[in-house]
């Protein structure tokens, strides 16, 4: 799985280097597809439940599953969340990041920083012998103390020979609940955080989820293995 996740990290890095005002999200899609081919991997999302693209590219109030488009051209001050996965040698890797497009508002920058930091808090809680909800609580408590809200309709997941496996990994909940974490488990932990309210809705395309109040949303994700010596972030570059 580390090999799969390294491919994910490398492709995301190339995509990151091409995020700038004037680029379309379809430009980023083409880059990701080409970079995936170079690594002899298969895009994890393309064809999954009918989804037609390699990337999920969600801009501003789009929370997750934004579909790449030539019409979606990035402007300075936007933020964009890129979610990407691959299948390589029979195993999946999955990761996501939110990035500023040029200079962004202080509040947007704080949203990005808080969401990234909440993922790091969740990773710290991914310890053998702990409970699944310890991860959930780590995200929620960190985020809400800083005045942001946690998306509840979408959650993280187990991952391995399938893209989505049990258990689901919510980003909210009380600690000390749910299954015990055991060495050998691998989880895709992915906080989705809004500046405004937590409510989201899915647009008519059947995929793109947006904040109901139109506020900005950020999304970070890593594939994390539970080991006897602590969490191992497989998708860390």
Sine and cosine of phi, psi and omega as CSV:
sin_phi,cos_phi,sin_psi,cos_psi,sin_omega,cos_omega
0.00,0.00,-0.50,0.87,0.06,-1.00
-0.86,0.51,-0.64,0.77,0.02,-1.00
-0.89,0.46,-0.69,0.72,0.05,-1.00
-0.87,0.49,-0.71,0.71,-0.08,-1.00
-0.95,0.32,-0.55,0.84,0.09,-1.00
-0.90,0.45,-0.65,0.76,0.06,-1.00
-0.87,0.49,-0.68,0.73,0.04,-1.00
-0.86,0.51,-0.75,0.66,-0.02,-1.00
-0.88,0.48,-0.65,0.76,-0.02,-1.00
-0.92,0.39,-0.68,0.74,0.02,-1.00
-0.91,0.42,-0.68,0.73,0.03,-1.00
-0.87,0.49,-0.59,0.81,0.02,-1.00
-0.90,0.44,-0.67,0.74,0.03,-1.00
-0.91,0.41,-0.68,0.74,0.06,-1.00
-0.86,0.51,-0.71,0.70,0.01,-1.00
-0.82,0.57,-0.68,0.74,-0.03,-1.00
-0.92,0.40,-0.26,0.97,-0.04,-1.00
-0.95,-0.33,0.15,0.99,0.07,-1.00
-1.00,0.08,0.91,-0.41,-0.02,-1.00
-0.36,-0.93,0.36,-0.93,0.09,-1.00
-0.82,0.57,0.70,-0.72,-0.01,-1.00
0.99,-0.15,-0.33,0.94,0.07,-1.00
-0.98,0.21,0.59,-0.81,0.13,-0.99
-1.00,-0.09,0.36,-0.93,0.04,-1.00
-0.93,0.37,-0.39,0.92,0.10,-1.00
-0.95,0.31,-0.54,0.84,0.12,-0.99
-0.85,0.53,-0.69,0.72,0.00,-1.00
-0.91,0.41,-0.61,0.79,0.06,-1.00
-0.86,0.52,-0.73,0.68,-0.01,-1.00
-0.89,0.45,-0.63,0.77,0.03,-1.00
-0.89,0.45,-0.72,0.70,-0.02,-1.00
-0.89,0.46,-0.65,0.76,-0.02,-1.00
-0.91,0.41,-0.67,0.75,0.00,-1.00
-0.92,0.40,-0.68,0.74,0.00,-1.00
-0.92,0.40,-0.56,0.83,0.04,-1.00
-0.91,0.41,-0.68,0.74,0.04,-1.00
-0.87,0.49,-0.64,0.77,0.00,-1.00
-0.86,0.51,-0.49,0.87,-0.05,-1.00
-0.99,-0.10,0.14,0.99,0.04,-1.00
0.83,0.56,0.57,0.82,0.05,-1.00
-0.94,-0.33,0.15,-0.99,0.04,-1.00
-0.89,-0.45,0.72,-0.70,0.06,-1.00
-0.86,0.50,0.75,-0.66,-0.08,-1.00
-0.96,0.27,-0.52,0.85,-0.14,-0.99
-1.00,0.01,-0.50,0.87,-0.10,-0.99
-0.91,0.43,0.89,-0.46,-0.05,-1.00
1.00,-0.02,-0.15,0.99,-0.02,-1.00
-0.95,0.30,0.91,-0.41,-0.04,-1.00
0.81,0.59,0.49,0.87,0.05,-1.00
1.00,0.01,0.03,1.00,0.01,-1.00
-0.93,0.38,0.75,-0.66,-0.19,-0.98
-1.00,-0.05,0.03,1.00,-0.14,-0.99
-0.78,-0.62,0.25,-0.97,0.06,-1.00
-0.97,0.23,-0.67,0.74,-0.07,-1.00
-0.98,-0.19,0.46,-0.89,0.40,-0.92
-0.97,-0.24,0.85,-0.53,-0.07,-1.00
-0.83,-0.56,0.98,-0.20,-0.15,-0.99
-0.93,-0.36,0.84,-0.54,-0.12,-0.99
-0.94,-0.33,0.76,-0.66,0.12,-0.99
0.85,0.52,-0.97,-0.24,-0.06,-1.00
-0.99,0.12,-0.04,1.00,0.08,-1.00
-0.98,0.22,0.80,-0.59,-0.12,-0.99
-1.00,0.09,-0.84,0.54,0.00,-1.00
-0.51,-0.86,0.27,-0.96,0.16,-0.99
0.91,0.42,0.42,0.91,0.12,-0.99
-0.92,0.40,0.75,-0.66,-0.06,-1.00
-1.00,0.02,0.74,-0.67,0.04,-1.00
-0.84,0.54,0.56,-0.83,-0.03,-1.00
-0.42,-0.91,0.60,-0.80,0.12,-0.99
-0.91,0.42,-0.43,0.90,-0.02,-1.00
-0.98,0.18,-0.28,0.96,-0.02,-1.00
-1.00,-0.04,1.00,0.02,-0.07,-1.00
-0.99,-0.17,0.78,-0.63,-0.06,-1.00
-0.96,0.29,0.62,-0.78,0.04,-1.00
-0.84,-0.55,0.46,-0.89,0.08,-1.00
-0.83,0.56,0.72,-0.69,-0.05,-1.00
0.99,-0.15,-0.26,0.97,0.10,-1.00
-0.94,0.33,0.31,-0.95,0.29,-0.96
-0.84,-0.54,0.53,-0.85,-0.04,-1.00
-0.72,-0.70,0.74,-0.67,0.08,-1.00
-0.98,-0.22,0.81,-0.59,0.01,-1.00
-0.92,-0.40,0.86,-0.51,0.05,-1.00
-0.90,-0.43,0.72,-0.69,-0.14,-0.99
-0.45,-0.89,0.59,-0.81,0.07,-1.00
-0.55,-0.84,0.31,-0.95,0.08,-1.00
-0.69,-0.73,0.32,-0.95,0.22,-0.98
-0.92,-0.40,0.84,-0.55,-0.02,-1.00
-0.61,-0.79,0.80,-0.60,0.01,-1.00
0.80,0.60,0.59,0.81,0.12,-0.99
1.00,0.05,0.02,1.00,-0.02,-1.00
-0.78,-0.63,0.49,-0.87,-0.04,-1.00
-0.99,-0.16,0.50,-0.87,0.20,-0.98
-0.76,-0.65,0.49,-0.87,-0.12,-0.99
-0.46,-0.89,0.71,-0.71,0.04,-1.00
-0.37,-0.93,0.32,-0.95,0.01,-1.00
-0.53,-0.85,0.38,-0.92,0.02,-1.00
-0.48,-0.88,0.46,-0.89,0.12,-0.99
-0.89,-0.46,0.72,-0.70,-0.11,-0.99
-0.75,-0.66,0.51,-0.86,0.11,-0.99
-0.98,0.19,0.51,-0.86,0.12,-0.99
-0.97,-0.25,0.98,-0.20,-0.12,-0.99
0.92,0.39,-0.51,-0.86,0.02,-1.00
-0.98,0.19,0.71,-0.70,0.01,-1.00
-0.84,-0.54,0.19,-0.98,0.00,-1.00
-0.91,0.42,0.36,-0.93,0.03,-1.00
-0.86,0.52,-0.64,0.77,-0.03,-1.00
-0.93,0.38,-0.62,0.78,0.05,-1.00
-0.90,0.43,-0.67,0.74,0.02,-1.00
-0.89,0.45,-0.64,0.77,0.00,-1.00
-0.93,0.37,-0.58,0.81,0.08,-1.00
-0.88,0.48,-0.74,0.68,0.00,-1.00
-0.87,0.49,-0.74,0.67,-0.04,-1.00
-0.89,0.46,-0.65,0.76,-0.02,-1.00
-0.92,0.39,-0.66,0.75,-0.01,-1.00
-0.92,0.40,-0.68,0.73,0.04,-1.00
-0.88,0.47,-0.67,0.74,-0.02,-1.00
-0.93,0.36,-0.55,0.83,0.03,-1.00
-0.91,0.41,-0.54,0.84,0.08,-1.00
-0.91,0.42,-0.66,0.75,0.03,-1.00
-0.89,0.45,-0.62,0.78,0.07,-1.00
-0.89,0.45,-0.65,0.76,0.02,-1.00
-0.90,0.43,-0.65,0.76,0.02,-1.00
-0.88,0.47,-0.66,0.75,0.05,-1.00
-0.85,0.53,-0.54,0.84,-0.04,-1.00
-0.99,0.12,-0.10,0.99,-0.05,-1.00
-1.00,0.08,0.94,0.34,-0.10,-1.00
-0.92,-0.40,0.62,-0.79,0.10,-0.99
-0.83,0.56,0.73,-0.68,0.00,-1.00
1.00,-0.04,-0.28,0.96,0.09,-1.00
-0.98,0.18,-0.05,-1.00,0.02,-1.00
-0.95,-0.32,0.44,-0.90,0.01,-1.00
-0.83,0.56,-0.65,0.76,-0.07,-1.00
-0.94,0.33,-0.22,0.98,0.11,-0.99
-0.88,0.47,-0.60,0.80,0.05,-1.00
-0.91,0.41,-0.73,0.68,-0.01,-1.00
-0.86,0.51,-0.73,0.69,-0.03,-1.00
-0.90,0.43,-0.59,0.80,0.00,-1.00
-0.87,0.49,-0.66,0.75,0.03,-1.00
-0.93,0.38,-0.82,0.57,-0.11,-0.99
-0.86,0.51,-0.72,0.69,-0.07,-1.00
-0.91,0.41,-0.63,0.77,-0.01,-1.00
-0.91,0.41,-0.72,0.69,-0.10,-1.00
-0.94,0.35,-0.74,0.67,-0.10,-0.99
-0.93,0.37,-0.51,0.86,0.09,-1.00
-0.89,0.46,-0.38,0.92,-0.03,-1.00
-0.98,-0.21,0.18,0.98,0.16,-0.99
1.00,0.05,0.21,0.98,0.03,-1.00
-0.96,-0.29,0.14,-0.99,-0.05,-1.00
-0.86,-0.52,0.47,-0.89,-0.07,-1.00
-0.98,-0.19,0.79,-0.61,0.10,-1.00
-0.93,0.38,0.74,-0.68,-0.07,-1.00
-0.95,-0.31,-0.34,0.94,-0.06,-1.00
-0.97,0.25,-0.37,0.93,-0.02,-1.00
-0.84,-0.54,0.61,-0.80,-0.14,-0.99
-0.66,-0.75,0.22,-0.98,0.16,-0.99
-0.97,0.24,-0.12,-0.99,-0.17,-0.98
-0.27,-0.96,0.33,-0.94,0.23,-0.97
-0.93,0.36,0.36,-0.93,-0.04,-1.00
-0.44,-0.90,0.53,-0.85,0.00,-1.00
0.00,-1.00,-0.94,-0.34,0.07,-1.00
-0.97,0.24,-0.23,0.97,0.13,-0.99
-0.85,-0.52,0.46,-0.89,-0.01,-1.00
-0.91,0.41,-0.70,0.71,0.02,-1.00
-0.87,-0.49,0.89,-0.47,0.03,-1.00
-0.78,-0.62,0.24,-0.97,0.15,-0.99
-0.94,0.35,0.50,-0.87,0.03,1.00
-1.00,-0.07,0.29,-0.96,0.23,-0.97
-0.94,0.34,0.53,-0.85,-0.04,-1.00
-0.83,-0.56,1.00,0.03,0.02,-1.00
-0.92,0.40,0.32,-0.95,0.05,-1.00
-0.97,-0.23,0.38,0.92,0.02,-1.00
-0.48,-0.88,0.44,-0.90,0.05,-1.00
0.63,-0.78,0.22,-0.98,0.03,-1.00
-0.99,0.12,0.49,-0.87,0.00,-1.00
-0.96,0.28,0.27,-0.96,0.11,-0.99
0.97,0.24,0.34,0.94,-0.03,-1.00
-0.81,-0.58,0.24,-0.97,0.02,-1.00
0.99,0.13,-0.15,-0.99,-0.09,-1.00
-0.92,0.39,0.42,-0.91,0.12,-0.99
-0.98,0.22,0.64,-0.77,0.03,-1.00
-0.99,0.13,0.74,-0.67,-0.06,-1.00
-0.82,-0.57,0.53,-0.85,0.08,-1.00
-0.84,0.54,0.71,-0.71,-0.03,-1.00
0.96,-0.27,-0.34,0.94,0.09,-1.00
-0.94,0.34,0.55,-0.83,0.11,-0.99
-0.77,-0.64,0.79,-0.62,-0.08,-1.00
-0.83,-0.56,0.64,-0.77,0.20,-0.98
-1.00,-0.08,0.97,-0.26,-0.05,-1.00
-0.99,-0.13,0.81,-0.59,-0.15,-0.99
-0.52,-0.85,1.00,0.03,0.10,-1.00
-0.89,0.45,0.70,-0.72,0.14,-0.99
-0.84,-0.54,0.89,-0.45,-0.24,-0.97
-0.79,-0.61,0.67,-0.74,-0.01,-1.00
-0.92,-0.39,0.50,-0.86,0.13,-0.99
-0.94,0.34,-0.65,0.76,-0.05,-1.00
-0.99,-0.11,-0.72,-0.69,0.00,-1.00
-0.95,0.30,0.24,-0.97,-0.06,-1.00
-0.99,0.11,-0.24,0.97,-0.13,-0.99
-0.93,0.36,0.65,-0.76,0.05,-1.00
-0.74,-0.67,0.30,-0.95,0.09,-1.00
-0.62,-0.79,0.40,-0.92,0.01,-1.00
-0.98,-0.18,0.74,-0.67,-0.03,-1.00
-0.96,0.29,0.08,-1.00,-0.09,-1.00
-0.91,0.41,-0.29,0.96,0.04,-1.00
-0.95,0.31,-0.12,0.99,0.05,-1.00
0.99,0.13,-0.01,1.00,-0.05,-1.00
-0.80,-0.60,-0.79,0.62,-0.17,-0.98
-0.92,0.38,0.88,-0.48,0.06,-1.00
-0.99,-0.16,0.74,-0.68,-0.03,-1.00
-0.79,-0.62,0.34,-0.94,0.10,-1.00
-0.95,0.32,0.66,-0.75,-0.01,-1.00
-0.90,0.43,-0.60,0.80,-0.05,-1.00
-1.00,0.02,0.06,1.00,0.03,-1.00
0.98,0.21,0.14,0.99,-0.03,-1.00
-0.98,0.20,0.30,-0.95,0.00,-1.00
-0.93,0.37,0.48,-0.88,0.03,-1.00
-0.70,-0.72,0.55,-0.83,0.03,-1.00
-0.78,-0.63,0.41,-0.91,-0.12,-0.99
-0.52,-0.85,0.83,-0.56,0.13,-0.99
-0.78,-0.62,0.51,-0.86,-0.03,-1.00
-0.47,-0.88,0.62,-0.79,0.20,-0.98
-0.70,-0.71,0.48,-0.88,0.16,-0.99
-1.00,-0.03,0.85,-0.52,-0.19,-0.98
-0.81,-0.59,0.80,-0.60,0.08,-1.00
-1.00,-0.08,0.68,-0.74,0.14,-0.99
-1.00,0.08,0.84,-0.54,0.01,-1.00
-0.79,-0.62,0.23,-0.97,0.01,-1.00
-0.91,0.42,-0.38,0.93,-0.01,-1.00
-0.97,-0.23,0.23,0.97,0.05,-1.00
0.90,-0.44,0.03,-1.00,-0.02,-1.00
-0.93,0.36,0.68,-0.74,0.02,-1.00
-0.90,-0.44,0.93,-0.36,-0.04,-1.00
-0.99,0.14,0.99,-0.16,-0.10,-1.00
-0.92,0.39,-0.50,0.87,-0.07,-1.00
-0.99,-0.12,0.20,0.98,0.10,-1.00
-0.94,0.35,0.78,-0.62,-0.01,-1.00
-0.84,0.54,0.00,0.00,0.00,0.00
